[in-house]
Amino acid sequence: MIKDLIRKESHHDSAFASFLHSQTAGGAVLLLVSIIAFFLANGPTWEAYDHFSHLHASLQIGPWELDLDFSHWVNEGLMVLFFFLVGLEIKREVLVGELSDPRKASLAVFAAAGGMIAPALVYTLFNLISPDTARGWGIPMATDIAFVIGVLSVLGNRVPTALKVFLTGLAIVDDLGAIVVIALFYTENFHFMALLMSLTFVFVSFVYAKKGGVNGWIFTVLAVACWYFILESGIHSTIAGVLMAFTIPIKQTYGLDELNHQFRMSFLDGDFEIKEHHLEALERVIRKSESPLHRFEHKLQPWVVFLIVPLFAFFNAGVHLPTHFGPGLFLKPHVIGIFFGLVLGKPLGILFISTWAVKRGWASLPDGVNWKSMIGVGFLAGLGFTMSLFISVLAFPEGSTTLQEAKLGILTASITAMLIGAPLTYKALAPKS
């Protein structure tokens, strides 16, 4: 009985379909906020926009105090929730999702690897003789899943679900790679004891989950403590979100037998109060049958997609065009490296490694996907945006002209990748006459 209802419900509104819908709408909001920020940064509102970004806010709990400006509260505070959600998605996909089947996951993993290595090499080649900008090699490595899924949704029903699944898997592996890069290569002023304290809270969260703990508030308190000490350690604080996400249990508290029992009890004959009592019990069992990981994911996703990431875009996509802006700007090594890393490095890396893996028999193309559509997808993966902007903030000095130029390179490259990739994908997936 319950199985049929669950099967029917999952058919109509699967977790993956829900994810795609939220990312599609989120991509539209992200684009709108980015356009608003860009115009605010390049009009008479520039000084007010810049002043607002650097307003300070303090938080003090006992002897601990944090004093950051608004842009840093978003980049180092709220974005922890973005990375926490990314961590939850990675764990879910690896354990029970599209990446749990090695055969299905292999192409996404190989493609993501190529799509990270090639752009980094392209950037490095353009910046070999420019030590001041060589640090930005990680900028063109990432793919913005919200924008890419948004573009695919515009292409309509001709885009097979298998292609969306592949691209989602690629972006998730891509995100994991970017997280590792941030942790290893964009960390300064390392403090070992603070890191040890943060890992202690991660360990406590892991043990609590292993003992069957499901209380969201306990996980939240442990996560806040972990975030604070990661911030103090010198490692970028967003890594705390990923570490804590990996400790959240995916195991369900109640099984299908308990659900069936409570469902039958709620429909037994009896007076009104007894039925209400059984319905309340059924409601509790259903609520507890949802894994803590899925519950966190379900509650956080709208906040992250529609508030936190747009706030990040508001404070980081407001690129103030330099006074010397002109064609010469696009001849600077870091701008060229970012542009060609995303627009050419991404598709070349994805296609080269994917072709090699398929020919070796280690992977296979998804159903309904051909090599022509893979070319289009390779270009769409050059939509770096959110993660690329994030790494640029870590790579270059705050408020520097270099950072503003890098952001402009990211925006230009992402738009170019979309304008090339969308028509190619659309044409490749056109129904045969």
N, C-alpha and C positions, 0 to 999 in steps of 0.2 A: 504493500500500500504506500508506505513512505517512499520506497525506492522509486515507484512510478512517478510520484509527485516531484521528487528531487530530479529524476531524469528529465521530466517534462520542463521543469523550471530551468535546469541547466542548459537545455536545448535552446530556449528562448533568450536567455540572458546569461551567457557564460562569463566567467571572470575575464577571459581574454577580450570578448566583445565589449564588455564594460570598460576595460582598460583602453581599448581603441577609441571608444566614444569620448572618454574623458580627455585623452590626449589630443583628439581632433579639436574639440572645443577649446582646450587649453592652448593649443597652438594659435588659434585665432585671437584669443585674449593676449597672448604673449606678443604677437605681431602688432596689435593695436597699441599696447603699452610702449613697445619699443619705438614705434613711430612718434608717439606723443613725447617720449623722453628725448628723442633726437631733435625734434623741433623746439622743445624747451631749452635745449643746450645750445641752439644756434639762432636764437631770436633775442628780443629785448629782455626775455625772462632768464637769460643765462646766469647772471649774477645771483638772482634769487634762488634759482635751481641749485647752483653750486653751494650757496650759503646753507640752504636747507639740508643738502647732503652731508655737510660737515657739522651740523648741530650735534652737541654731545648730550648723552643721557647716561646716568650712572645707576648701577645696581649694587646694593650693599647688603650682605647677610653676615652679621657678626663681624669677624675680623676680615672677611673677604670682600673686596670691592672691585667692580669692573667699571671702567669709564671709557666708552667708545662713542664714536659719532654714528649717525643713523646708517650710513652706508656700511660701516663695519659691523653694526648689530645685525644687518641683513646678511652680509657676506660670511660672517663668522659665527652668527647666532642662528638666525632663521634657516639659513641654507643647510644647517646640520639636519633639519627635518627632511629636506630634499634628499640628502645623501642617506638618511635613515630609510626613506622610502625606496631609494635605489637598492640599498642593501637587502631590504625585504623582498623586492622583486627578483633580485639575483638568487637569493636563497630559495624562494618558491619555484622559480624556473628550473634551478638545478636539481631540486629534490623531487618535484612532482609535475613540473611544467614541460615546456618545449625543449629545454636543455637536459631533461632527465634521460632522454633516449639518445645514446651516443651517436646513432646514425643520423638522427634529425639534427642534433646539436653540432655535429662535426663541421658542416659547411659554414655555419654561422661563426664558429670559433676560428676556423682557418681564414675566413673573409675578414673578420674583425682584426686578426693579427696582421694581415696584409694591409688593412686600412689604417692601422696605427703605425707600423714600421715605415711604410713608404712616405707618408707625409712628413714624418720626423726627419727622414733622410733628405727629402727635398728641401725642407727648411734649413737643415744644417749645411747643405751644399751652398746655398745662397748666403749663408752667414759665417762661412769659415774664416773670412778675414775681417769680421766685425765682432770682436769679443764682447762689446757692450750689448749686443742683441742676441748672441748665441744662446743665451739662457731660455729663449722663447720656443725652443724646439718642440715642446709638448703642446703648444697651442693648437696646431692643426690636426691633432690626433683624434679628436672626439666627434661624435655624431649627436645631434639634438633630436631625440626620438619624437618629441611633441611636434616639431615642425615637419619632420619627414612623414609621420603618420597623417598630419593635416594635409600635406600635399597629395598623398595617396588617396585620401578620402575625396578630394576634389576630382580625381581621375575617374571616380565612379565605380560601378559594379564589375567593370572588366578587370580590375585588379584582384587576382585570386587571393583567398585567405592565406594560402601557403606562402605567398610572397610577403604578406604583411607579417606573418609569423617569423619568417626568415629574417626580415629587416629588424623586427623587434628583438630577436635573439642576438643579431649582430650588434645592435645598439647597447644591449645589456652587457655583453662581453666587452664592448668598447668602453662603457662606463667603468667597468671593473678595472680595465687596463689604465684608464685615466686616474682612478683612485690610487692605484699602486704607484703611478708616476708622481702624483702629488705627494704621497707619503715619503717616497724615497728621494726625490730630487728637488722638491720645493719646500724644504724644511730648513729653518735657520735657528740659531741660538738654542740648540737642543739641551734640555734639562732632563737627565735620566730619572731622578727621583720623582718628578712630576709625572713622567710617563709610567713609571712603576705604579704610582697611586692610581692612575687612570685604568691601567690593566687590571688592578685589583678589583675595581668596580665591575669591569667586564667579566672577570672570573666569578664574582659573586652572582651576577646576573645569570651566567651560564649554569652555575650550581643550582640556583633557585628554579630555573626552568627545568633542569633535569629532575628535580624533586617534585615536579608537577605543579609548580607555581604558575598562576595565570593572572594574578592581580596586576592590572595595568598601571596603577599608581606606584607600585613598588618598582616596576621596570622604569617608570618615568623618573623617579627620584634617583635611581642608580644611573640612568642615562645623563641626567643633569650634572651629577657629580663627575662622571667620566668626562663629559664635555669640558667642564671647568679645568680639570687637571691636564687634559690634552692641550687645551689652549695655553696653559702655563708651561707645558713641556717644550713648546716651540714648533711641534708638528701642527699642521693646520687643523683647526678644531673640527672641521667637517668629517675628518676620519673617525671621530667618536661616533657619528651617526651610523657608519658602516659597521664598525666593531660591535656596537650594541645590537644592530639589526640581526647580525649572525647568531646572537644568543636567544632571540625570540623563538619560542617553540612553535612548530607547525602541527604538532600532534593534537588531536581532538580529545577533549575531556570525556565526552560521552560517545558511545558507539551507536550504530544503527538499531541494535536490539532495544536499547533504552528509549530511543526515539519512537520506535514502533509501539512499545508498551505504553508510553505516555499518550501517544496519539489514540490508541484504542480506548484507554481509560477516559479520555476527554469526551468520548461519544457514548459512554455507557448511560443507561437510564438512571435517573436520580433527580433530586430536587435542584433548584437553580444554584444554590450555594455550593453543592458538591461539584456540579459541572464547572462552576467558576474556579473552584479550587484546582480541579484537574487541568483546566485551561491555563491557569497561572503556572502550574508545574510543568506543563508542556512548553510554555514560553521560556521558562528558566532553562530547561534541558536544551531547547533549540539554541538559545543564546550561548550556553556553555559548550554546545557541540561545535560551534565555530572556533577554529584554532586561534590562539592569540595573535599569530602572525597575520592571518587574514583579517582579524578584527582591527588591528593597528592599520593595516593597509587600507581597509575600507574607510576608516574614519579619517585617516591622514590625507588620502589622495585628493579630495576636493580642495582642502586647505593648501596643499602644496601646489597643485596645478593652477588654481584660480587666485591664489593670494601670494604665496611665498615666491614662486618663480616670476610672476609679473612684477613683484616688488624688486626682485633682483634685477630684472630687465630695466625697471624704472631708474635705478641708481647706477647701472653699468652700461646701458645702451645709449645713454645721453652723451654721445661723442661730440665734443666741442671741436669743430673743424679748425685746424691751425690757421693762423693769419697768412702763412705762406702756402696755403693749400693750392695745389695745382698739379699738373701732370707729373711733375718731378717727385711728388710724394710717393707715387707708385713705382718709383725706381729705387726706393730705399730697401736695403736687404731684408729687413724684418717684415716689411709689408709684402714684398715679392714672395718671400718664403712662406708666409701665411696664405697668400692668395693661391699660389701654385701648389702648395701642400694640400689645401682643401679641394681645389678645383681639378687638379691633375693627379696628385699623389694618392688621394683617396680612391678614385676609380681604378687607377692602374694597379695599386696594391691589392685591392679587393679582387679584381679580375685575374691578375696573375696568380695569386695564391689559390683562388677558387678553382681555376682551370687545372693547375698542378694537382690539387687534392682530388679532383674528380677523375683525372686521367690515371692517377695512382690507385684509384678505387677506394680511397679513404673517405669520400663524401659523394653525395649525389644531389642533383638539382631538385628543388621542391616540385611537387606536382603542378603542372600548368605554367611552369616558369622556363623560359628559354634563355639562351645566352644574350640575345638582343635586349631582353628586359633586364638582365643582370648588368648590362652596360649602363642603362638608365638608372638603376638602383645604385650603382657605383658612384655616379655623379650626385644623386640625391644624398648619399651618405656624407657628401662634402658640406652639408648644412651643419656647421659646427655650433654656432651660436652660444647657447647657455654655458656648456662646459668649456668651450674655447675662450669665452669672455672671462670665465672664472679663473682659468689658468693664466690668462694674460695679466690679471690683477696680481697674481702671485709672482709672475716672471719679471715684471717691470716696475720701477718705482712709482708709488702713488702720485698722481697729479702731474707726472712727467709727459712731455710731448711724445716720447716713445710709446707710452701706454695708449695715448689717444690715437696715435697713428696705427698701432696694432689693432685696436678696436675697430677702426675704420676698415682695415684690411679684412677683418673677420666678417663685418657686415657686407662688404662688397663681394667677398668670396662666397658667402652663404647665398646671397641673391643670385650670383652668377651660376652657382651649382644648381639652384632650383630651376632657373630659366633654361638650363641645358638638360637637366635630368628629367624634369616633368614631361616635356614633349617626347623625348626619346622613349621613356617608359610607356607613355600613352600609345605611341605608334607601335611599339613592339608587342603590346598586348591587344592590338586591334583584332577583332574577330576576322577570321579568314572568309573571303567571299567565295 
